[in-house]
Amino acid sequence: MAYQWQTATVAIVGFIMAFVLASLVEYWMHRFMHRPNPGKLGTRHLDHHRRNEGQGVLWEFLDYVKGSAIAMALPLLVSRPFGTGWLLGAIAFAAFSAYAHQLQHENPARCFWMKMPVHYVHHKYGMWHHNFGLAVDWWDHAFGTYKAVDWVDETERQRPVLGPLQLRWR
């Protein structure tokens, strides 16, 4: 019984650590894409800003997983319980982030977990140096890149508020 409790605790710690670390990596990757000459990744990101749309939840998720598959699975070599928790936490964050990213492009008023949908504001106001979070705004607050704006203007008031699942999934 004690062993099972320890195993579950280790898995939960792995899940939480991966979820939090993935959010930090997401923040810094997005911030990196806004530096001068960030290479091929930055060119693709610039196109994303021009289009101002997400790829759809599934394609965003697959991009995140493809880009971090090794980091997601590596802890399994150290400890099966920790590695399993880590893998599940990383996958959970990738899914949450893909959803949050698409939601902010299509229906930002539904981002109830943030006071202000930072990624939407980042695009709407061309904030090249602020609001880099996609799924969460913790790191923008922590690193001083959070910039609050009164984002609910007349355009937002006229935008139909769709259900939280009414968005492009593919």
N, C-alpha and C positions, 0 to 999 in steps of 0.2 A: 504494500500500500504506500509506504513512504517513497519507494523508488518511482512509482507511478506519479506521485505528487511532484517529485523532483523533476521527472522527465517533462511533465506538463508545464511546470514553471520555466524550465529551460527553453521549451518551445515557445512559450508566450513571450519571454524576454527576447528571443530571436525575432519573433514577429514584430514586436514594438520597435526594436532597434532597426530592422530593415525598413519599416514604414517611415520612421523618422529620417534615417539616413537617405533613403530614396528621395524624400522631399527636399533635403539639402542638396543632393546631387542635381535634382531637377532645377532648383533655383540657380545654382552656379552654372549649369550648362546653358540655361536661358540667358543668364547675364553674360557669359562668354560669347554667345552668339551676337551680342550687341557691341562687342569690341571692334575696333577697326581691323580689317583684314582677318576675319576668323576662318577663312578658307571655305571649302566646299559646303560645310555645315552652315556657315553664315549666309552663303548665297541662297541656299534652300530656305533659310529662315527669312531672308529679305523678301523672297517670293511670297512666303506665308503672310508677311505684313502687307504686301501689295494686294493680295487677294482678300485678306482679312476673313478667312474662313478656316475651319478645321477640316480634317480629312474624313471625319466620321469616327465614332468611338472605336470601332473595331480596328481600323487602320492606325489610329493613334496608339492604341494598346499594343498592336503588333510591332510598331516602330520602337516603343519603349522597351518591350521584352527583347527584341532582336538586338538592341543596342546595349543591353545589360545582362544578357543570358549567363555569361560566365560569372559575373559578380553575384548573380542570383543563386547559382548552384554551388559555387566554391565552398561555402561553409558546410555543405554536406560531407565534405572530405574530413572535416575536423570533428564534427559531432552530428550524428543523425537527428537527435531531437532538436538541437539548436539550428542545424541546417534546414530541417523541415519547417520550423517556425520562420526562419529567415526567408526561405523561398516563398512561403505563403504570404508573408508580410510584403515582400517585394512585388509579388504578383498582385496582391490586393491594392498596393499603392499605384501600380501601373494602371490597373482598371479604374480606380478612383480618379486618377489624374487625367486619363483619357476622357472619362465622362465629364469631369469638371472643365476641361479645356473646350470640349465641344459645346457644353452647356453655356459657357461664357460667350462663345461666338454666336449662339443662336437664341439664348433665352437667359441673359445674365441676371434678371430679377429672381430667378430660382436658385441662385447660389446663396442659400439661407445661412450657411456656416461661416460666411464672411460678411463683415459690415459693408464692405464694398467689393464687388467682383474685380479683383486687381488685374487680371489678365484682360478683361474687357476694357477697363479704363486705360490700361497700357496701350491697347490698340486704338481706342477711340480718340485719345488725346496725343497720340504719337510720342509716348513717353519712352525715349530711347535709353534713359538712365534711371528709371523708376519702375516699381511694381513688376518684378520679374516672376513672382509666384504664378503657378498655373492652377494648382489645386488648393494651396493654402497660402496665407499671407504671413506666416510666422517669421520666415527668414527675411522678408522685406522689413519687418519691424526690427528684427535682431541686427541687421546689417545697415540700417538707416536708409534703405531705398524705398520705403513705403511713402507714398505721396497721396494724401487724401484729397479727393475732389468731390464736389457736389455733382455726382454723375447722373442723378435723376432729373433730367431736363424735360422740356416739352416733347421732344422726340421719344424719350423713354416712356413718358406718360401715355403716349398714343400707341406704343408698341403693344400688341396683344400678348398677354402673359399666358404662355402655353403650359401644359402639364410638365412635370419634371422629367418625364420619359419621352416627350414629344421633341425629338431631335434626330439628327442624321446618325444612324448607327453604323452604316457602311459607306 
